[in-house]
């Protein structure tokens, strides 16, 4: 059901929307500096569509989507299966559906659908604390898109389904003892994952540990991004004046490594301002979830917060050398339509949770 009246205006979260708008504005400027006029014009379109999309989604009662969550999950799973056979290949991965001049990445949409499906499962379940058994169904809901996305292959995007499960399960009442045991088990089994990686992924892992092993090959991205961030100093070199970005030393500088452009051109103060906006956004989402009128709304907010925090931590971590290169974009700042629209849809659900607290 769509609501759009005077009460909607009063109940709307303008702080969250303004934070989104500021981050999109910053991202568009950085894309212009790093990618040039072509990417700049496209990013303006993405931002111009993304913000109204968040507002449009917020007018939909999120509780109405509960009954359709599993159906949507099934449709997304089928689309991911179809990609393995009919998807358009970009950068070695069959992750895209070409729709004329634009491309659609179903794995991005899958993140929002998985949040809805897992939130529904826990909202309809026993509210008491739970152990491993309470993870079976949510684990399956995330495992299927995880595997299908990893087979494209796109391991970076596939990994984003893990924090969604963890974030919602934690808020739903996962026992601390179970979380600790699973963490220890994951750490123990992690070395076995090395044998499942492609050769280029293994090279990235080695260069993450020691980038100087291959500074002109697999370690090039890490080395150049650290140089860019470090050279920014306190106030940066100025927009459109970064040597690493303007001279094209940074690979994927308008997408995966846009944070390095931010550090080089706007310095520590610019980085601090951007991270403060992210912190405000995350705290606002958690506050909306805590004040939600039902468990479903709380779980949706938990899943969205976990997803955004994971993207932020991994992207920033890989730029400064604290995480291996994975190709995970930075929300709002990285160039890209699928990521922008998916993030806005997720935040639209959060805004819907906030609005329904006051409307009905």
N, C-alpha and C positions, 0 to 999 in steps of 0.2 A: 504493500500500500504506500502510495506517495503522498506526503504531506508537505504543503508549502504555503504557510499562512503567517500572520503576524507573530504568533507564538513561536514559530520556527526561527524567525529572525532573533527573537529574544533568547532562545535556548541555544543558538548556534555558538560554537567555540571559536571566536575570532582570534584568540591567541594562537591556537594550533594552526588555523588557516594562514595567519600572517607569518608565522614561522616557516611554513611551507613556501609561501610566496618569496620570502627573503632568501631562502636556500635556492630556490629555482632561479631567482635573479642572479645570485652569485654564480651559480653553475653556468648560466647562459653567458655571463661575462668571461668566465674562465674558458669555456668552449670556444668563444670568439678569439681569445688570445692564443689558445693551443691549436685550434683546428682551422681557423680562417673563416672567411665569410660564408662559404658553402655550409659548413656544419653549424655556424652561428644561426643562419636563417632557419635551418631545420630544427635546431634546438628551441628557437623561439616558438615555432609551431607546436613542438611537443609540450612545452610549458604552458602555452596558451590553451591547449586542449586538456592537459592534466589537471589544472586547478579547477576549471568548471566541472570536470568529471568527478573529482572528489566531492564537490558540492552536490552534484546530481545523485551520486551514490548515497550521500547522507540523507537524502529525502526518502529513501527506501527504508522501511522498517526492517531492521536486521533480523527480527524474529520471524519474519515471513520467509526468509531465506533458509531457515533451519530445516524445514520439510523438504527442501530441494537440494540440500547440501550433498547427500550421497549420490543423487542423480547427476549433479554437476561434476562430482568427483569421477563418476564413471565415464562421462563424456570427455573429460580432460585426459583420463587414462587411455581412452581409445585414440584420442588425437596424438598422444605421445607414441603409441604403438604405430600409428600410421606414419609418423615422421621417420621411423627407422627404415621405411620402404620408399616413401614418396617425398620426404622432406628435402628442401633445398639445402645444399651444402655450402657452408661459409666457414672459412678458417678451419677446415678439416672436420667440421661437425654438422650433422644433419639435425639442426635445431630450429629451422625456420620453415614457415609456410609463406611463400611469395604470393602476395595479393596485389598485383599491379605494381604501383610505384612504392608500396610499403611492404615490410615484412613483419610477420607475426610470430612470436616465440611462445608456443604453448606452455613451455616449462615455467615461464614467468607467471602466467595466469594460474598455473597449478599451485603456486605458493599460496595465493589467496583462497583457492578452493580447499586446499588441505587444511588451512586454518579454520575455515568454516566447518569442515567435516569433523575434525578432531574436537573442536569446541562443542559441536552438537553432541558427540558421543559422551563427553564428560558432563555436559549439562543435563543429560537424561539419565546419568548414572547415579550411583550411591555417593553422597557427598563426604562420606567418611574417608580418612586416609587409606591409601592402598599401596600394595607392593607390586611385584613384577607382573602379576596377572592383569592388573589394570593398564598395562602397557601393550598388551597383545594386539587389540584392535587398532588403537592409535598408531602403533608401530607398523602395522600392515598398511594403514592408510597413507603413511609416509614412505614406507619401503617400496611400494610399487612405483610411484613416480620417481623415487630416488634411483632405482635400477634402470628404469626406462630412460631417464635423463643421462645417467652415467654411460649407457650404451650408445649414446649419440656420436661421439663421446663428449660429455660436458660435465666433468667431475666437480668443477667449481659450483655450478648451479645446483647440481645434485646434492651437494653438501648442505645447502641451505634448508633442506627439509628436516635435518637433524635438530637444529635449535628450535624449530617450530614445535616439534614433539616435546622437547625438553622444557621449553618455556611454559606451554599450556599445562603439561603434566605437573610441573612444580606448583603452579598456582592451584591446580585442581586437587592437590593433596598427596602427591608422591612422597612416600616416607624417605626421610633423610638417609636411613640405613640402606635402602634400595638404591638411591641415587649414588651413594658412595661406592657400593659394590659394582654398579654398572660402570662408573667412572674408572675404577681400578681394572675391571675386565676390558674396557675399551683401550686403556693404556697398554695392557698386556698383549692385546691382539693387534694393536696398531702396526708393529713391525711386519706382520704377515701381509698387510696391505701393500707393502712395497712390491711384492711379486705380482700384484694385479695392475700395477701402473704401466703406462706406455713408456717408451724410452725417453721421450721429451719430458714427461712428468718426473721421471727419476732424475734426469739432469737438473730440473728445477729444484728438486729436493737437495741434491748435492750442493748446488750453488747457493741455496739458502743458508746452508751450514757454513760454506766458505765461498763467497762470491768471487774471490780472487783466483780460484782454480781455473775459471774460464771467463775472464772479464769482458772479452769481445764476443762471446758466444752466449751460452745459457745464462751466465751471470750478468749480462749486459744491462738488463732492465733494472736489477737491484742496484748495481753500481751507479748507474746514471740517475736513478731516482733519489738515492741517498745524497749524491752530489748536489742535485737541484735543491732538495730540502735544506741541506746544510748551508748552501750558499746564500739562502734568503736572509739570514740574520734576523734582526729584531723587526725591521719594518719592510723587508723585501726590496727587490730591485725595481718595483713598479709594474703595473699592468702593461702587458705587451712589451716588456723590457727584459724578460728573463733569457739569459744566454742559452741555457739548456733547452728551453722550450722553443724559443724563436729560431734557433739554429738546428732544430729537429734532432737533437741528441736523444731526446726522450721518446721511446717507442710507445704507441698507444696513449699518447699524452692527453688526448681529449676524451678518452674513455677510462681505461683501468688506472692510469697514472695521473689523473687530473689533480689528485691531492698533492703530487709533487710540484705541479704548476702553481698551485695555491701557496705552497711553502716557499717557493723560489720568488714569486712575484709580490706576495703580500707579507711574507715573513712570519715570525712567531706571532705577532699581534693578529694577523689575518687568520692564521691557523686557530688561535685561541678563540677568536670571534666565531668562526665557523663551528668549532667543536662545542661552543657554548649554545649555539642555536640547536645543534643536535641534542645536547643534554636537555634543553628546555622542551624540545619535542618529545623525547622519550619520557621525561617526567610527567608531561601533560597526558600522554597516552596512559601511563600507569595510574595517574590520578583518576582519569575517566573510568578505567577498569575497576578501580577500587570502589568508586561511587556508583557503579552500575546497579540497576534495579534487579538484575538477575545474573545467574552464573554464566549464562551464554555470553552476555556482553563482556563480563570480566575475562572469560577465556579468549574471546576474539581479541581483546586489547592485549592480553598477554602474548598471544601468538604474533601479533603485528609488532609489538615492542621487541620480542626476541629476534624476529627476522631483521628488523632495521639495525638492532645492536650488532648482530652477527655481520651484516654487510659492512657496517662502519668499522668494527674491530678488525676484520680480515683485510679490508682494503687499505686502511691506514697502516696496519701492521706490515703488509707486504711492501708498501712504499718506503717505510723506514727500516726495513730489513728484519722485522720481528716475526714475519710469516712468509711462507713460500708464495711465489707468484701463482695465483689461481684464476685470474680473469673475472673476479667478482667486482661488479661496478659499485661506485660510491653513490648512494641514493641522492637524487636531486642535482648533484654536481657532475656526474659522468654523462657524456653524450649517449643518447639512446632513447628510442621511443617506447619499446616494450617495457623496459625497466621503469620509466617515468609513469607510464599508464598503470602498471601493476601497483607501484607504490601509492599512487593517488587513489586507486580503488581500495587498497587496504586502509588508507587513512580515511577514506569516505565511510567505511564501515565503522571506524572508531568514532567519527563525527555522528553517525547514526545512533550509536550507543549513547553518546552524550545527549543528543536531542531527545531521544525517547525517555530519558530520565525525567524530563520536564513536561513532555507532551501527553504521555499516557502511561 
